[in-house]
């Protein structure tokens, strides 16, 4: 059982001991720290925070604990109830709120939950702001409101519909064109809020929907991270239903993966590549993704005359570099689409709508469209951390071992070879070292990953 406190929020498994897991006391403490941070930094008479959650089983409990803590600080709450991460991000500026909290552990299994924290733009807090909240939490320096100054709760239950309307109003989304194609799409909502919002969006775009695991009961039918090994059911159903493609989202709907019409993975790395190809064809410009993402985005960007640059891993880092480079689109290779025309956050709804419009303008099926993009293959592995594993020492040894290659230490260690790369870094959200490799064939990527794993094992021993 685990509790991870980081600049991006607090994430842990439900139950167990205080300080070791995400217990009710830890949820209250961190909510109080966030509320105190807002009060200290904004110096306003009355603050408002938007809160939404995914469908995981612990959601209602954590939701009430967090809301009531903020009320105790004298902060007003706008409660969206069951929602998505991008929906909360959209709601914060629309409601002119001072911040937002999304209660979700994203792609982690059902025993996990988390508080993900937003600023008044609906964007994730900076590293410095996150560090300050951790300091406040450790010091217990909370000043709760008196009985006449308690906050209030306002429920707004239609924000997922408002979010859909915002997406459909985007200039590059052409729902009428999509309707003429009469697409049929299978949706795996992993029994969370994506099972509500993605089918609703598709139906408004005239798409026939086949629902798989779309009941938002929090009982995830498979590992919720949208990787190939977890998605055999939808791959089979796409073929059985003769669907045009399949859509998979994670529990909080900020990661998006497609299944091609032949039942094969389109590749979560290629979600961003395909959407960027469409956006850049209409609005040429620059792009950004993180260091663990495919080289394919660089190739597509340069094809359209733009400049590509990689950031450190983490949405806040991608957004920061996107703003600096005035990128027209960016995101992460895990299926996260960030389109500034709507907001600076990963948004699967935006990705779905733009992809459908792109596909509607092609004379290709999805498998054939995938074949038009540069061929790169990734292998994503991880090493579970134990107390005796010194991550910094491992990364330092790997850096020395490959000193003759092109190396970046912006985020962990990334080693660029002529036709492949490997990225080693400690996860911000799980007690693991992530090992990503990419090469021209899957066999090459897997072999490179195994070689690196063997070398790390030797270092540890």
URBEL-V866890 format. One record per pair of residues at least 24 apart in sequence whose C-alpha atoms are under 8 Angstrom apart, sorted by the first residue. I is the first residue (numbers start at 0). J is the second residue. D is the distance in Angstrom with one decimal. If there is no record, write none. Layout:
i & j & d
I & J & D
I & J & D
This chain:
i & j & d
3 & 428 & 6.8
3 & 429 & 7.3
4 & 133 & 7.5
5 & 129 & 7.2
5 & 130 & 7.5
5 & 133 & 7.7
5 & 427 & 6.9
6 & 124 & 8.0
6 & 125 & 7.6
6 & 126 & 5.3
6 & 127 & 7.5
6 & 128 & 7.4
6 & 129 & 4.0
6 & 130 & 5.3
6 & 133 & 7.5
7 & 115 & 6.6
7 & 116 & 7.1
7 & 123 & 7.4
7 & 124 & 7.1
7 & 126 & 7.3
7 & 129 & 6.2
7 & 427 & 7.9
8 & 113 & 7.2
8 & 114 & 5.7
8 & 115 & 5.2
8 & 116 & 6.2
8 & 129 & 7.0
9 & 113 & 5.6
9 & 114 & 5.6
9 & 115 & 7.2
10 & 104 & 6.6
10 & 111 & 7.1
10 & 112 & 5.9
10 & 113 & 4.1
10 & 114 & 6.6
10 & 428 & 7.0
11 & 111 & 5.4
11 & 112 & 5.8
11 & 113 & 6.3
12 & 110 & 5.4
12 & 111 & 4.2
12 & 112 & 6.3
13 & 57 & 7.4
13 & 110 & 5.8
13 & 111 & 6.0
13 & 112 & 7.0
21 & 112 & 7.4
21 & 113 & 7.8
23 & 61 & 7.0
23 & 64 & 7.0
26 & 61 & 6.8
26 & 64 & 6.9
26 & 65 & 6.6
26 & 114 & 7.9
27 & 64 & 6.1
27 & 65 & 5.9
27 & 68 & 6.1
28 & 136 & 6.2
28 & 139 & 7.8
29 & 132 & 7.9
29 & 133 & 7.9
29 & 136 & 5.9
30 & 65 & 5.6
30 & 68 & 6.5
30 & 69 & 6.9
30 & 114 & 8.0
31 & 68 & 6.2
31 & 69 & 6.6
31 & 72 & 7.4
31 & 136 & 7.5
31 & 141 & 6.8
32 & 132 & 5.6
32 & 133 & 7.4
32 & 135 & 5.4
32 & 136 & 5.0
32 & 139 & 7.8
32 & 141 & 7.1
33 & 116 & 7.9
33 & 132 & 5.9
34 & 69 & 6.2
34 & 72 & 7.0
34 & 74 & 7.5
35 & 72 & 7.6
35 & 135 & 7.7
35 & 141 & 6.4
35 & 142 & 7.6
36 & 131 & 7.6
36 & 132 & 6.2
36 & 135 & 7.5
37 & 97 & 7.6
37 & 98 & 7.8
45 & 73 & 7.4
45 & 74 & 6.4
45 & 75 & 7.4
46 & 73 & 7.8
46 & 74 & 5.1
46 & 75 & 6.1
46 & 96 & 7.4
46 & 97 & 6.1
47 & 74 & 5.8
47 & 75 & 4.6
47 & 76 & 5.6
47 & 77 & 7.1
47 & 96 & 5.1
47 & 97 & 5.4
47 & 98 & 7.0
48 & 74 & 7.2
48 & 75 & 6.4
48 & 76 & 5.0
48 & 77 & 6.2
48 & 91 & 7.6
48 & 96 & 5.7
48 & 97 & 5.8
48 & 98 & 4.9
48 & 99 & 5.0
48 & 100 & 7.3
49 & 76 & 5.8
49 & 77 & 4.7
49 & 78 & 6.1
49 & 79 & 7.2
49 & 87 & 6.9
49 & 90 & 7.3
49 & 91 & 6.1
49 & 96 & 6.7
49 & 98 & 6.4
49 & 99 & 4.5
49 & 100 & 6.4
50 & 76 & 7.0
50 & 77 & 6.2
50 & 78 & 5.1
50 & 79 & 6.0
50 & 80 & 7.3
50 & 87 & 6.9
50 & 99 & 5.7
50 & 100 & 4.9
50 & 101 & 5.9
50 & 102 & 7.6
51 & 78 & 6.3
51 & 79 & 5.0
51 & 80 & 5.1
51 & 81 & 6.0
51 & 82 & 5.3
51 & 83 & 7.0
51 & 84 & 7.7
51 & 87 & 6.2
51 & 100 & 6.7
51 & 101 & 5.2
51 & 102 & 6.3
52 & 79 & 7.9
52 & 80 & 6.2
52 & 81 & 5.2
52 & 82 & 5.4
52 & 83 & 6.6
52 & 84 & 7.8
52 & 101 & 5.6
52 & 102 & 4.5
52 & 103 & 6.0
52 & 251 & 7.9
53 & 81 & 5.7
53 & 82 & 5.8
53 & 83 & 6.1
53 & 84 & 8.0
53 & 101 & 8.0
53 & 102 & 6.5
53 & 103 & 5.6
53 & 191 & 6.2
53 & 192 & 5.8
53 & 250 & 6.3
53 & 251 & 5.5
54 & 81 & 6.5
54 & 190 & 7.4
54 & 191 & 4.7
54 & 192 & 5.9
54 & 215 & 5.5
54 & 216 & 6.0
54 & 217 & 4.8
54 & 250 & 7.2
55 & 103 & 7.6
55 & 109 & 6.0
55 & 112 & 7.8
55 & 191 & 6.9
55 & 216 & 6.9
55 & 217 & 3.9
55 & 218 & 7.1
55 & 250 & 7.8
56 & 109 & 7.1
56 & 216 & 7.1
56 & 217 & 5.1
56 & 218 & 7.2
57 & 110 & 7.9
57 & 112 & 7.2
58 & 102 & 6.8
58 & 103 & 7.7
58 & 112 & 7.5
61 & 102 & 7.5
62 & 102 & 7.0
66 & 152 & 7.9
69 & 150 & 7.2
70 & 149 & 5.5
70 & 150 & 4.1
70 & 151 & 6.2
70 & 152 & 7.8
71 & 143 & 5.7
71 & 144 & 5.9
71 & 149 & 5.6
71 & 150 & 6.6
72 & 142 & 6.9
72 & 143 & 4.5
72 & 144 & 5.0
72 & 149 & 6.7
72 & 150 & 7.1
73 & 143 & 7.1
73 & 144 & 5.2
73 & 148 & 5.5
73 & 149 & 4.2
73 & 150 & 4.3
74 & 149 & 7.0
74 & 150 & 4.6
74 & 151 & 7.2
75 & 150 & 4.4
75 & 151 & 4.7
75 & 152 & 6.0
75 & 153 & 7.9
76 & 150 & 7.2
76 & 151 & 6.1
76 & 152 & 4.7
76 & 153 & 6.2
77 & 152 & 5.9
77 & 153 & 4.8
77 & 154 & 5.8
77 & 155 & 6.9
78 & 152 & 6.6
78 & 153 & 5.9
78 & 154 & 4.7
78 & 155 & 6.1
78 & 156 & 7.9
79 & 154 & 6.1
79 & 155 & 5.2
79 & 156 & 5.5
79 & 157 & 7.7
79 & 158 & 6.7
80 & 154 & 7.6
80 & 155 & 7.8
80 & 156 & 6.6
81 & 192 & 6.6
82 & 158 & 7.7
82 & 159 & 6.6
82 & 192 & 6.1
82 & 251 & 7.7
83 & 159 & 7.7
83 & 192 & 6.4
83 & 193 & 7.4
83 & 251 & 4.9
83 & 252 & 5.8
83 & 253 & 7.7
84 & 251 & 5.4
84 & 252 & 6.5
84 & 253 & 6.4
84 & 346 & 7.9
85 & 252 & 7.3
85 & 253 & 6.5
85 & 344 & 6.5
85 & 345 & 6.6
85 & 346 & 5.3
85 & 347 & 7.9
86 & 158 & 6.9
86 & 159 & 6.2
86 & 162 & 5.9
87 & 121 & 7.3
88 & 117 & 7.5
88 & 120 & 7.7
88 & 121 & 4.3
88 & 122 & 6.5
88 & 342 & 7.7
88 & 344 & 7.1
89 & 121 & 6.4
89 & 162 & 7.1
89 & 342 & 6.8
90 & 121 & 7.4
90 & 158 & 7.3
91 & 119 & 6.4
91 & 120 & 6.6
91 & 121 & 5.1
92 & 119 & 6.4
92 & 120 & 5.5
92 & 121 & 6.2
95 & 119 & 7.4
103 & 250 & 7.7
103 & 251 & 6.4
104 & 251 & 7.9
105 & 249 & 6.5
105 & 250 & 5.7
105 & 251 & 5.4
105 & 252 & 8.0
105 & 253 & 7.9
106 & 223 & 5.3
106 & 224 & 4.7
106 & 225 & 7.8
106 & 249 & 5.6
106 & 250 & 6.3
106 & 251 & 7.8
107 & 222 & 7.8
107 & 223 & 6.6
107 & 224 & 6.9
108 & 219 & 7.5
108 & 222 & 6.2
108 & 223 & 6.3
109 & 217 & 6.9
109 & 218 & 7.0
109 & 219 & 6.6
121 & 343 & 8.0
122 & 315 & 7.8
122 & 343 & 6.4
122 & 344 & 6.5
123 & 314 & 7.7
123 & 315 & 6.0
124 & 315 & 7.3
125 & 315 & 6.7
159 & 196 & 6.4
160 & 196 & 7.8
163 & 196 & 7.8
163 & 200 & 5.9
163 & 348 & 7.3
165 & 341 & 7.7
166 & 341 & 7.4
166 & 348 & 7.0
166 & 349 & 5.9
166 & 352 & 7.3
167 & 352 & 7.4
169 & 340 & 7.6
169 & 341 & 7.5
171 & 278 & 7.5
171 & 281 & 7.9
171 & 353 & 6.9
171 & 356 & 7.7
172 & 352 & 6.1
172 & 353 & 5.6
172 & 356 & 6.0
173 & 356 & 5.7
174 & 203 & 7.8
174 & 204 & 4.9
174 & 205 & 7.6
174 & 352 & 7.9
174 & 356 & 7.1
175 & 204 & 7.1
176 & 356 & 7.1
176 & 359 & 6.5
176 & 360 & 8.0
177 & 204 & 6.3
177 & 205 & 6.9
177 & 206 & 7.8
177 & 355 & 6.5
177 & 356 & 6.0
177 & 359 & 5.5
178 & 204 & 5.8
178 & 205 & 4.6
178 & 206 & 6.7
180 & 359 & 6.5
181 & 205 & 6.6
181 & 206 & 5.9
181 & 207 & 7.1
182 & 206 & 5.2
182 & 207 & 6.2
182 & 242 & 7.7
182 & 243 & 6.1
183 & 207 & 4.6
183 & 208 & 6.0
183 & 209 & 7.5
183 & 242 & 5.0
183 & 243 & 5.4
183 & 244 & 7.3
184 & 208 & 5.2
184 & 209 & 6.1
184 & 237 & 7.7
184 & 242 & 5.4
184 & 243 & 5.8
184 & 244 & 5.3
184 & 245 & 5.4
184 & 246 & 7.1
185 & 209 & 4.5
185 & 210 & 5.9
185 & 211 & 7.0
185 & 233 & 7.2
185 & 236 & 7.4
185 & 237 & 6.2
185 & 242 & 6.7
185 & 244 & 6.6
185 & 245 & 4.5
185 & 246 & 6.2
186 & 210 & 5.2
186 & 211 & 5.7
186 & 212 & 8.0
186 & 213 & 7.6
186 & 233 & 7.8
186 & 245 & 5.8
186 & 246 & 4.8
186 & 247 & 6.0
187 & 211 & 4.8
187 & 212 & 5.5
187 & 213 & 6.4
187 & 233 & 6.8
187 & 245 & 7.7
187 & 246 & 6.2
187 & 247 & 4.9
187 & 248 & 6.8
188 & 212 & 5.5
188 & 213 & 4.7
188 & 214 & 7.7
188 & 247 & 6.4
188 & 248 & 5.9
188 & 249 & 7.2
188 & 250 & 7.3
189 & 213 & 6.4
189 & 215 & 8.0
189 & 219 & 5.4
189 & 220 & 6.4
189 & 221 & 7.4
189 & 223 & 6.4
189 & 247 & 7.9
189 & 248 & 7.3
189 & 249 & 6.8
189 & 250 & 6.4
190 & 214 & 4.7
190 & 215 & 4.4
190 & 216 & 5.8
190 & 217 & 5.7
190 & 218 & 6.3
190 & 219 & 5.7
190 & 220 & 7.3
190 & 250 & 7.6
191 & 215 & 4.1
191 & 216 & 6.5
191 & 217 & 5.7
191 & 219 & 7.7
191 & 250 & 5.1
191 & 251 & 7.4
192 & 250 & 6.5
192 & 251 & 6.7
192 & 252 & 7.4
193 & 248 & 6.4
193 & 249 & 7.4
193 & 250 & 6.5
193 & 251 & 6.9
193 & 252 & 5.6
197 & 348 & 6.8
200 & 348 & 7.5
223 & 249 & 5.7
223 & 250 & 6.8
224 & 249 & 6.2
225 & 249 & 6.4
225 & 254 & 7.8
225 & 255 & 7.6
225 & 256 & 6.5
225 & 267 & 7.8
226 & 267 & 7.7
227 & 264 & 6.6
233 & 258 & 7.8
233 & 262 & 7.9
234 & 258 & 6.4
234 & 262 & 4.5
234 & 263 & 6.4
234 & 264 & 7.7
235 & 262 & 6.2
236 & 262 & 7.9
237 & 261 & 7.6
237 & 262 & 5.8
238 & 262 & 5.5
243 & 364 & 7.2
243 & 365 & 7.0
244 & 365 & 6.7
248 & 347 & 7.3
252 & 346 & 7.0
252 & 347 & 5.8
252 & 348 & 7.9
253 & 334 & 7.9
253 & 335 & 6.0
253 & 336 & 7.8
253 & 345 & 5.1
253 & 346 & 4.9
253 & 347 & 5.2
254 & 333 & 6.5
254 & 334 & 4.7
254 & 335 & 4.8
254 & 336 & 7.7
254 & 345 & 7.2
254 & 346 & 7.3
254 & 347 & 6.0
255 & 333 & 7.6
255 & 334 & 4.5
255 & 335 & 6.3
255 & 336 & 8.0
255 & 347 & 5.4
255 & 350 & 7.4
255 & 351 & 8.0
256 & 334 & 5.8
259 & 365 & 5.3
259 & 366 & 5.1
260 & 364 & 7.2
260 & 365 & 6.0
260 & 366 & 6.1
261 & 366 & 6.7
265 & 365 & 7.8
265 & 366 & 7.2
265 & 369 & 6.4
267 & 332 & 6.5
267 & 333 & 5.7
267 & 334 & 4.9
268 & 292 & 6.7
268 & 293 & 6.2
268 & 331 & 7.9
268 & 332 & 4.4
268 & 333 & 5.9
268 & 334 & 6.0
269 & 295 & 7.8
269 & 332 & 7.4
269 & 334 & 7.6
269 & 369 & 7.9
270 & 332 & 7.8
270 & 334 & 5.6
270 & 335 & 7.9
270 & 336 & 7.8
270 & 350 & 7.7
271 & 296 & 7.5
271 & 329 & 7.5
271 & 330 & 6.9
271 & 331 & 7.4
271 & 332 & 6.8
271 & 334 & 6.3
271 & 335 & 6.9
271 & 336 & 5.9
271 & 350 & 7.8
272 & 296 & 5.2
272 & 299 & 7.1
273 & 354 & 7.1
273 & 369 & 8.0
274 & 350 & 6.6
274 & 353 & 6.2
274 & 354 & 5.5
274 & 357 & 7.4
275 & 299 & 7.8
275 & 300 & 7.8
275 & 328 & 6.4
275 & 329 & 7.6
276 & 300 & 7.6
277 & 353 & 7.6
277 & 354 & 7.8
277 & 357 & 5.8
278 & 327 & 7.8
278 & 328 & 7.4
278 & 353 & 8.0
279 & 303 & 6.4
279 & 327 & 7.7
282 & 327 & 7.4
283 & 327 & 7.6
284 & 325 & 8.0
284 & 326 & 6.3
284 & 327 & 5.7
285 & 324 & 6.9
285 & 325 & 6.8
285 & 326 & 4.4
285 & 327 & 5.9
285 & 328 & 7.3
286 & 321 & 7.1
286 & 324 & 7.9
286 & 326 & 4.8
286 & 327 & 6.3
286 & 328 & 5.4
286 & 329 & 5.2
287 & 317 & 6.6
287 & 320 & 7.0
287 & 321 & 5.9
287 & 326 & 6.6
287 & 328 & 7.1
287 & 329 & 4.7
287 & 330 & 6.6
288 & 317 & 6.1
288 & 329 & 5.5
288 & 330 & 5.0
288 & 331 & 5.2
288 & 332 & 7.1
289 & 313 & 7.4
289 & 317 & 6.3
289 & 330 & 7.3
289 & 331 & 5.7
289 & 332 & 7.3
290 & 410 & 7.8
290 & 413 & 7.6
290 & 422 & 7.5
291 & 331 & 8.0
291 & 332 & 7.0
291 & 422 & 6.3
291 & 435 & 6.6
292 & 331 & 6.2
292 & 332 & 4.4
292 & 333 & 7.6
293 & 332 & 6.4
293 & 375 & 7.2
293 & 377 & 7.8
293 & 437 & 7.2
294 & 375 & 7.5
295 & 372 & 7.4
295 & 373 & 5.8
295 & 374 & 7.6
295 & 375 & 7.0
298 & 373 & 7.4
299 & 372 & 7.9
311 & 409 & 6.2
311 & 410 & 5.3
312 & 410 & 6.8
314 & 344 & 7.4
314 & 345 & 7.7
318 & 343 & 6.4
318 & 344 & 7.7
374 & 439 & 6.3
374 & 440 & 7.8
375 & 437 & 6.5
375 & 438 & 5.7
375 & 439 & 4.8
375 & 440 & 6.5
375 & 441 & 7.9
376 & 437 & 5.4
376 & 438 & 5.5
376 & 439 & 6.0
376 & 440 & 5.5
376 & 441 & 5.0
376 & 444 & 6.4
377 & 435 & 7.0
377 & 436 & 5.5
377 & 437 & 4.3
377 & 438 & 6.6
377 & 441 & 6.6
377 & 444 & 5.7
377 & 445 & 7.6
378 & 435 & 5.8
378 & 436 & 5.2
378 & 437 & 6.4
378 & 441 & 7.4
378 & 444 & 5.6
378 & 445 & 5.5
378 & 448 & 6.6
379 & 433 & 7.4
379 & 434 & 6.0
379 & 435 & 4.7
379 & 436 & 6.6
379 & 448 & 8.0
380 & 433 & 6.0
380 & 434 & 5.0
380 & 435 & 6.2
380 & 448 & 7.4
381 & 431 & 6.2
381 & 432 & 5.4
381 & 433 & 4.5
381 & 434 & 5.5
382 & 431 & 5.4
382 & 432 & 5.1
382 & 433 & 6.7
382 & 434 & 7.9
383 & 430 & 6.4
383 & 431 & 4.6
383 & 432 & 6.7
384 & 430 & 5.6
384 & 431 & 5.1
384 & 432 & 6.9
388 & 459 & 6.6
389 & 459 & 8.0
390 & 425 & 7.3
390 & 432 & 7.7
393 & 455 & 6.7
393 & 458 & 6.6
393 & 459 & 7.4
394 & 423 & 7.3
394 & 424 & 8.0
396 & 458 & 7.7
397 & 455 & 7.9
419 & 444 & 7.8
421 & 447 & 7.9
421 & 448 & 7.6
